[in-house]
Amino acid sequence: GKTNAGTYEVIATFTIKDTTNYELVGADYKSATLTINKVLITITADDKTSMFGDAIENLTYGIVFGGDSNYTDFYRNDWGSIVLSTTATSLSDVGTYEIDSATISNTSNYEVTFNKGTYTITKFAGNTVTVEAENVRYLMDLIYSAEALRGQNTIKFTFATSEDGEYTETLPKNVGTYYVKATVEDTANYEGCVSTPVRFEITKATLSAI
């Protein structure tokens, strides 16, 4: 097994085999101090990148022991766990964040030098939004909804009387055929997008004669 870092006493004992011709003068042993130094570890965090809203990538690292990466296999599974951290989350704004706080569980035998990495959150590309609408009768509330990959809470609905007509935020009220589309505005964190218009109708209300 491996001996832990620290200071140890080494004792050498002398024994004379030829006692006929030699006589030992003084103590029959000598002592000395053996110092086992901690292994120097250099941990370098790997840079990572993900888009806004995506899950954070697993944090990984490169490691060099005593200035030589060839010793990695010799020390493997002896230094304990290595933990990296970053303040970046899936909802962090577009920008760069440090990857830091490398720790190891076996601090008795290893001394760590850590090189920070960079986690980059980029603008979400390829955003899409889809819209749905149902036919309703006159005087009923309109039934429509939309779903976006990013920017769900910022969706704006607009309406028109023809698919290629002028869309406004004014809600249709009268009997007729209408189109609705959903729009997500462009932001620093995600691309804007517009849905394909969806057709719906407001039909006549029914009256029953008493």
C-alpha positions as CSV (number, residue, x, y, z in Angstrom):
1,G,0.0,0.0,0.0
2,K,0.9,3.7,-0.1
3,T,2.3,5.4,3.0
4,N,0.6,8.7,3.8
5,A,2.4,12.0,3.6
6,G,4.1,13.0,6.9
7,T,7.4,12.7,8.8
8,Y,8.7,9.2,9.9
9,E,11.7,8.0,11.9
10,V,14.0,5.6,10.1
11,I,16.2,3.3,12.3
12,A,19.1,1.4,10.9
13,T,20.4,-1.4,13.2
14,F,24.0,-2.7,12.9
15,T,25.0,-6.3,13.5
16,I,28.6,-7.5,13.3
17,K,28.9,-10.9,11.9
18,D,32.7,-11.2,12.2
19,T,33.0,-10.6,16.0
20,T,36.4,-12.2,16.0
21,N,38.1,-9.4,14.2
22,Y,35.7,-6.4,14.8
23,E,34.2,-4.7,17.8
24,L,31.2,-2.3,17.5
25,V,31.9,1.0,19.2
26,G,28.9,3.1,20.3
27,A,25.3,2.4,19.7
28,D,24.3,-0.4,17.5
29,Y,21.7,1.7,15.6
30,K,21.4,5.0,13.8
31,S,18.2,7.0,13.3
32,A,17.2,9.5,10.6
33,T,14.0,11.3,9.5
34,L,12.1,10.4,6.4
35,T,9.7,13.0,5.1
36,I,7.0,12.1,2.5
37,N,5.7,15.2,0.9
38,K,2.2,15.7,-0.4
39,V,1.8,15.0,-4.1
40,L,1.2,18.2,-6.0
41,I,-2.0,18.1,-8.1
42,T,-2.9,20.6,-10.8
43,I,-6.6,20.5,-11.7
44,T,-7.7,22.4,-14.8
45,A,-11.4,22.9,-15.3
46,D,-12.6,22.3,-18.9
47,D,-14.5,25.2,-20.5
48,K,-18.2,24.4,-21.2
49,T,-21.0,26.0,-23.3
50,S,-24.7,25.6,-23.4
51,M,-27.7,27.6,-24.7
52,F,-30.0,29.6,-22.5
53,G,-32.6,27.3,-21.0
54,D,-30.7,24.1,-21.7
55,A,-29.5,21.8,-18.9
56,I,-26.0,22.7,-17.6
57,E,-23.3,20.4,-19.0
58,N,-21.5,18.0,-16.6
59,L,-18.3,19.7,-15.3
60,T,-15.1,17.9,-16.2
61,Y,-11.4,18.6,-15.7
62,G,-7.9,17.6,-16.6
63,I,-5.4,16.6,-13.9
64,V,-1.6,16.5,-13.7
65,F,0.3,14.9,-10.8
66,G,3.6,16.3,-9.7
67,G,4.0,18.1,-13.1
68,D,3.6,14.8,-15.1
69,S,0.3,13.5,-16.4
70,N,1.9,10.1,-16.8
71,Y,1.3,9.4,-13.0
72,T,-2.4,9.7,-13.3
73,D,-3.0,6.0,-13.4
74,F,-0.7,5.4,-10.4
75,Y,-2.6,7.8,-8.2
76,R,-6.0,7.1,-9.6
77,N,-8.8,6.3,-7.0
78,D,-6.4,7.5,-4.2
79,W,-7.1,11.2,-4.1
80,G,-10.8,10.8,-3.4
81,S,-13.6,12.7,-5.1
82,I,-13.0,15.9,-7.0
83,V,-15.9,18.4,-7.1
84,L,-16.3,21.4,-9.4
85,S,-18.9,24.1,-9.2
86,T,-20.3,27.0,-11.2
87,T,-22.9,29.7,-10.6
88,A,-24.3,29.2,-14.1
89,T,-27.8,27.6,-14.2
90,S,-30.1,26.7,-17.1
91,L,-31.9,30.0,-16.6
92,S,-28.7,32.2,-16.2
93,D,-28.6,35.1,-18.6
94,V,-26.4,34.9,-21.7
95,G,-22.8,35.6,-20.6
96,T,-19.7,33.9,-19.0
97,Y,-19.5,32.3,-15.6
98,E,-16.5,30.9,-13.6
99,I,-16.0,27.2,-13.0
100,D,-14.3,27.0,-9.7
101,S,-14.2,25.6,-6.2
102,A,-12.3,22.4,-7.0
103,T,-12.0,20.3,-3.8
104,I,-10.7,16.8,-3.1
105,S,-11.6,14.6,-0.2
106,N,-8.1,13.3,0.4
107,T,-6.3,16.5,1.5
108,S,-3.8,14.6,3.7
109,N,-1.7,13.4,0.8
110,Y,-2.4,15.9,-1.9
111,E,-1.9,19.6,-2.4
112,V,-4.1,21.2,-5.1
113,T,-3.5,24.0,-7.5
114,F,-6.6,24.8,-9.4
115,N,-7.0,26.6,-12.8
116,K,-10.5,27.9,-13.2
117,G,-12.6,27.3,-16.3
118,T,-15.3,29.3,-18.0
119,Y,-18.9,28.4,-18.5
120,T,-20.5,30.2,-21.4
121,I,-24.3,30.6,-21.8
122,T,-25.2,31.5,-25.4
123,K,-28.4,32.8,-26.9
124,F,-31.0,30.1,-27.6
125,A,-31.2,29.6,-31.3
126,G,-34.0,27.8,-33.2
127,N,-36.9,29.1,-31.0
128,T,-40.4,28.1,-32.2
129,V,-43.9,28.8,-31.1
130,T,-47.2,27.1,-32.0
131,V,-50.7,28.3,-31.6
132,E,-54.1,26.6,-31.2
133,A,-57.6,28.0,-31.4
134,E,-61.2,26.6,-31.2
135,N,-64.4,27.7,-32.9
136,V,-66.8,29.4,-30.5
137,R,-70.3,30.9,-30.6
138,Y,-71.0,34.6,-30.5
139,L,-70.7,36.1,-27.0
140,M,-68.5,33.2,-25.8
141,D,-65.0,33.8,-24.7
142,L,-62.3,33.0,-27.3
143,I,-60.4,29.8,-26.8
144,Y,-56.8,30.0,-27.9
145,S,-53.3,29.1,-26.5
146,A,-49.7,28.8,-27.6
147,E,-46.5,27.1,-26.6
148,A,-43.0,28.3,-27.1
149,L,-39.6,26.6,-26.6
150,R,-38.4,29.8,-24.9
151,G,-40.2,32.9,-23.8
152,Q,-43.5,31.2,-22.9
153,N,-44.4,34.1,-20.5
154,T,-43.8,36.7,-23.2
155,I,-46.1,35.4,-25.9
156,K,-48.3,38.0,-27.6
157,F,-51.4,37.1,-29.6
158,T,-52.7,39.0,-32.6
159,F,-55.7,38.6,-34.8
160,A,-56.8,39.2,-38.4
161,T,-59.8,38.6,-40.6
162,S,-57.6,36.9,-43.3
163,E,-54.5,34.8,-43.2
164,D,-52.4,37.5,-44.9
165,G,-54.2,40.4,-43.4
166,E,-53.2,43.0,-40.9
167,Y,-52.8,41.5,-37.4
168,T,-53.7,43.5,-34.3
169,E,-54.2,42.8,-30.6
170,T,-57.9,43.6,-30.8
171,L,-60.0,40.5,-29.8
172,P,-62.6,39.6,-32.4
173,K,-66.2,39.7,-31.2
174,N,-68.6,39.4,-34.1
175,V,-69.6,36.4,-36.2
176,G,-67.0,35.6,-38.8
177,T,-63.8,33.8,-39.8
178,Y,-60.6,34.9,-38.1
179,Y,-56.9,34.0,-37.8
180,V,-54.7,34.1,-34.7
181,K,-50.9,34.0,-34.5
182,A,-48.5,34.0,-31.6
183,T,-45.3,36.0,-31.4
184,V,-42.3,35.8,-29.1
185,E,-40.1,38.9,-29.1
186,D,-36.4,38.7,-29.6
187,T,-34.4,39.1,-26.4
188,A,-30.8,38.9,-25.3
189,N,-31.4,35.3,-24.1
190,Y,-33.4,33.8,-26.9
191,E,-34.4,34.4,-30.5
192,G,-37.8,35.7,-31.3
193,C,-40.3,33.8,-33.5
194,V,-43.7,33.9,-35.0
195,S,-46.2,31.0,-35.3
196,T,-48.1,30.0,-38.4
197,P,-51.5,31.6,-38.3
198,V,-54.4,29.3,-37.2
199,R,-58.0,29.7,-38.5
200,F,-61.0,29.8,-36.2
201,E,-64.7,30.9,-36.5
202,I,-67.1,32.8,-34.3
203,T,-70.5,31.3,-35.2
204,K,-74.0,32.6,-34.5
205,A,-75.4,32.1,-31.1
206,T,-78.6,30.0,-30.8
207,L,-81.8,31.3,-29.3
208,S,-84.7,29.2,-28.2
209,A,-88.2,30.5,-28.4
210,I,-90.3,30.0,-25.3
